[in-house]
Amino acid sequence: MKKIAVLTSGGDSPGMNAAVRAVVRKGIYEGVEVHGVYQGYQGLVNDNIKKLELGDVGDIIQRGGTKLYSARCPEFIEPEVRKKAIENLQKRGIDSLVVIGGDGSYRGAQRLNEEGIKTVGVPGTIDNDINGTDYTIGFDTALNTIIDAVDRIRDTATSHERTFIVEVMGRDAGDLALWAGVAGGAETILIPESHSDIKEVAERIETGMKRGKKHSIIIVAEGVMTAAQCAEELRKYINIDTRESVLGHMQRGGKPTGSDRVLASRLGAYAVELLLGDVRGHAVGIENNRLTKTSFDRVFEESHRIDEGLFKLSKELSI
Ligand code: F6P
């Protein structure tokens, strides 16, 4: 009987559980034995692997986080460490692995693929920064969490006539900031993909104030600077009452949205389908609502790009 394993790695994201469930259930449906690796690559090295049954993934589709736990494992870059991981899979007769995670996790999967384990990657990260897919699992949920926070912040910003600077996650990508900024009606969105001129931001706030606007929301992606740095920079050009809000890890938790659950279910099942069809060294994704596969090499070929049209629109709508 064919045996595959599944793990979640890197920063967790809402919908990872739904993806694990899909891998396990699709695998069992196809007559495959599915093993769960606990604590990501760390668990693979430490031999923390257990066979999963249908019931093991019951009641998790709606839960945030990951039942398989996640960890960052920088040592996995060492060939000796990976050798141990490969041995742990091979001694169980497991020849294939589904890796649910971000691009750091994909690099480990790419190496394992070259070294004898067939791997397929499933994009699980709130950052939405992976090439070969329009959306990553967890992005929609994190986006909605941020929007909810921004709506609340806007209430108090209005009451106190203040400028709020909201720092959001995304690592080096600005997708969360851009989408949340557009959906939350932010006056300013600062993303790493575009040069941020704080003097210009200050001038825009000033122009708004002259027009009678008394509050303002600035969304800054963590890849640009911190909210505190942004406030300090602004103070060089304008004398206003600002407050900073760092949303932090609350952005990574919570129930996955319907979109994330469906996306995770589709991508998890597709990963199994590819492995059964002997496709390896690829990441699954969704582009124009169609399931796609992209080789790891191509995923890493280019750096992530922002939706320029949406960024332009954000500026047009926040005049
Ligand atoms: O990649 C997901 C992410 O939440 C990033 O947005 C953020 O920069 C990073 O992980 C935080 O990592 P950690 O949880 O290890 O502090």
Boltz pocket constraint, residues with backbone or C-beta under 6 A from the ligand:
constraints:
  - pocket:
      binder: B
      contacts: [[A, 11], [A, 12], [A, 102], [A, 125], [A, 126], [A, 127], [A, 169], [A, 170], [A, 171], [A, 222], [A, 252]]
      max_distance: 6.0
